[in-house]
Amino acid sequence: MDKKILVLTLSLILLGVNVVYAENGDIKEFENHDHTKYFKAKKETATFDANYDGLNDFYAKGYFNNTDNKVFHIDYKIQDCLPHGSTFANAKMKVGFSNPDAPYAWYSNGFKAWNSWFKSVHNPDPDKQIELVVINDGAGNFPSAGFPSSGDNIFQKSINMNTGSFTYYSKIKELGGQSGWEGSISFTAPLGSYLFWTIFPATGYGESCDHIAGLGIPVNVNAKHSSKDSD
């Protein structure tokens, strides 16, 4: 399979006042309004330590598959503290698209996201894709403390399928041997520049992962990447 690396940066919106540990200078910090902070990584493989213990809690690698109907893919490895759970019953994570800079406009028309579980004929979800988060508060906000009501929870498993949308492992190499979730999300989008957000529950207070509401990966879709020919 011919895979071309999609060079991406990683933006993290954090609730609260804690400063994120950035290993090897790969993440640059940007101040934002209302006690939030942005962080952008400089490499196509983005990693992040949420609780300052020297171990990665988030790993993402993006690439463009030129032979697969012009589809973008992101492979994830996520420590279970971020989605606040190690089972399909309690883990929560959603995704959505916005413009690159605040104030944010959230998009769904012409955008498609899925993985193998959502596409499966055994999936009870009728549209066979991931419903995206869309926020229409008129203020261009990012989801603050709590969790957006729109969008599908990524962690799904139906009674008639042996596997779920993501897989839980007791040890993940890229996370320093920590437990967590592994999975991939694919998407197509119209021409333009966007942030592809991974959104977690957040309280805005405390230590560990409680102050992390979302991680955004900037995606630039040019003519050769356009989803206009996708079905």
Secondary structure, 3 states (H helix, E strand, C coil): CCEEECCCCCEEEECCCCCCECHHHCEEEEECCCCCEEEEECCCEEEEECCCCCCCCEEEEEEEECCCCCEEEEEEEEECCCCCCCCCCCCCCEEEEECCCCCCCEECCCCEEECHHHHCCCCCCCCCCCCCCCCCCCCCCCCCCECCCCCCCCCCCCCCCCCCCCEEEEEEHHHCCEEEEEEEEEEECCCEEEEEEEECCECCCCCCCCCEEEEEEEEEECHHHCHHHCC
